Amino acid sequence: MNECKPLVVGGAGAGAGEGANVDREGDGDRATPKAKKKKVSTLGALLRLSLPDLPLLCAAFVFLVLYAVAAASVPHFTAGAYTRSLQSST
């Protein structure tokens, strides 16, 4: 019978090699071709599962870019408004 062991993330008993950095598959840092294929197929499966939501993901990406540009522009426009208010008061 397979017993589930608790995952120790921190605190007492989480020494070197324990906790979140535990190698569950037992292959260490060496990536075998089978492991690489499994990782690629997992990514492919994720992309296939997200395909129906592609229009929503594209719209979200566009609005994310627009937000980033707007957030980066705030200091520029604030400085311009501040400069104009100082020029008009003198």
C-alpha positions in Angstrom: 0.0 0.0 0.0 1.3 3.4 -0.9 1.6 5.8 1.9 1.5 9.6 1.4 4.2 11.4 3.2 3.5 15.0 4.2 5.5 17.7 2.4 7.6 19.7 4.8 8.0 23.2 3.4 9.7 24.9 6.3 10.2 25.0 10.0 11.5 22.2 12.2 12.8 19.2 10.2 13.3 21.0 7.0 17.0 20.6 6.6 19.1 20.4 3.4 17.4 18.4 0.8 14.1 18.4 2.5 11.0 20.5 1.9 10.0 22.1 -1.4 13.2 21.1 -3.2 12.6 17.3 -2.9 13.1 15.4 -6.1 9.9 13.4 -6.4 10.8 11.5 -9.6 14.2 10.4 -8.4 16.1 11.4 -11.5 18.0 14.3 -9.8 19.1 17.2 -12.0 19.7 15.0 -15.0 17.0 15.4 -17.6 16.5 12.3 -19.6 15.0 12.4 -23.1 11.9 10.8 -21.7 11.6 13.6 -19.1 12.2 16.2 -21.7 9.5 14.7 -23.9 7.1 14.6 -20.9 7.8 18.3 -20.2 7.2 19.2 -23.8 4.0 17.2 -24.0 2.8 18.9 -20.8 3.4 22.3 -22.3 1.6 21.2 -25.5 -1.3 19.9 -23.5 -1.5 23.2 -21.7 -1.5 25.1 -25.0 -4.2 22.7 -26.4 -6.4 23.2 -23.3 -6.1 27.0 -23.5 -6.9 27.1 -27.3 -10.7 27.6 -26.8 -9.9 30.7 -24.6 -7.6 32.2 -27.2 -9.8 35.3 -28.0 -10.1 36.0 -24.3 -6.4 35.6 -23.7 -5.6 37.9 -26.6 -7.9 40.6 -25.3 -6.4 40.2 -21.9 -2.9 40.6 -23.3 -3.9 43.7 -25.3 -5.4 45.3 -22.2 -2.3 44.3 -20.1 -0.1 46.1 -22.6 -2.3 49.2 -22.6 -2.2 49.3 -18.9 1.6 49.0 -18.8 1.9 51.9 -21.3 -0.6 54.0 -19.3 1.1 53.3 -16.0 4.5 54.2 -17.5 3.1 57.5 -18.9 1.7 58.8 -15.6 4.9 60.3 -14.3 5.4 62.1 -17.7 2.0 63.7 -17.7 2.1 64.5 -14.0 5.5 66.3 -14.4 4.1 68.2 -17.4 1.0 69.3 -15.5 3.2 70.3 -12.5 5.5 72.3 -14.7 2.7 74.1 -16.4 1.0 75.0 -13.1 4.3 76.5 -11.9 4.8 78.5 -15.1 1.2 79.9 -15.0 1.6 81.0 -11.4 4.7 83.1 -12.0 
